[in-house]
Amino acid sequence: MDGTLKANLNENPFNPISELKDEFLRVLESIEINRYPDQSYRDLKSAIGKKFGLSYENIAVGNGSDELILYILLAFRSKGLPVVIPYPTFGMYEKTAFLLGMRVEKVYLDENWDLPIESLMKLVSKGAILFLGYPNNPTANCWPKEELRSIIEINPGITVVDEAYHEFSGKTMLDLIFERDNLIILRTFSKAFGMAGARVGYAISHKRIIERIDEVRLPFNLNLFSEKMALLMLEKDFWVKEKVAHIVENRDWLIENLKGLDFLKVYPSETNFILCKVLDERLDLLTFFKERNIEIRKPDIDGNYIRISVGKREEVERIWSLLKDLQEKLWLK
């Protein structure tokens, strides 16, 4: 490590391998690296399914959620449906659709990052492949569940609800899986589980949808290390809940402090990151932090916005201290 504080990729600041070292070593020693993985990934799919009272047939696994986004679009591209996304949102939906030559239609969130319900429902009523972040990235909010239910019910195409940050919000549309056979829930091990480097994502859906995804899935798309580590982490609920609680506490602490800065508008967050609007257009906080060995993110939003990933207490205190000093210097000018 070069001493840079990474607050730009919404990673978990806690490393499960460091804290659960002996258990990870036992898993590592059990791996037959000379053998291919079971290409059905039945053990992992069964373990994920059990967590939600579902069958392995309701689960697809991928090399991160990004790969599953690709497979979903490949699986249903032949229907000729438009890909509908809110804006701003996670960029991989649009990027993947663009690479596949699919038509993308955006609906723009209002100034409070709320959905334009009527126009969105009208747009998807004839069928669409609709992506909804729940919570949404980079706006960090969850839209009202009843609004999402209405949208899902009116869309005869495919609705994908991306719950990458579910563990931080505690909110989910998973209960609708039992009612709707055209709904896909995306989850990941990259955030709350602290396994961003292992690249493990999964989809939950009706058996028919999972079969379509598996038809386009490449064989052995998940390596043995990642599969076995994911199986281990599924048994570590206590570790995940403890770390999520720390991150949420640090997030709320940082938000309350940032609210006292005159040059920032701080938005509420149900994730492990905070979105802020920089009210002074002259301030380049991306460069300001980079010069001090801190990486933050400029989200894909028109205007001067920053996104700060929440880390350990000493990390958020460092970010706060720099911003507080900056405000004092601006007052003196």
Secondary structure, DSSP 4 states (H G I P E B T S, - for coil): --S-EE-SS---SS-HHHHTHHHHHHHHHH--TTS---TT-HHHHHHHHHHTT--GGGEEEESHHHHHHHHHHHHHGGG-PPEEEEES--HHHHHHHHHTT--EEEEE--TT----HHHHHHHHTT--EEEEESS-TTT-----HHHHHHHHHH-SSEEEEE-TTHHHH----GGGGGT-TTEEEEEESSSTTS-GGG--EEEEE-HHHHHHHHHHPPTT-S-HHHHHHHHHHTT-HHHHHHHHHHHHHHHHHHHHHHTT-TTEEE---SSSEEEEEES-TT--HHHHHHTTTEE-B--SSSSSEEEEE---HHHHHHHHHHHHHHHHHHHH-
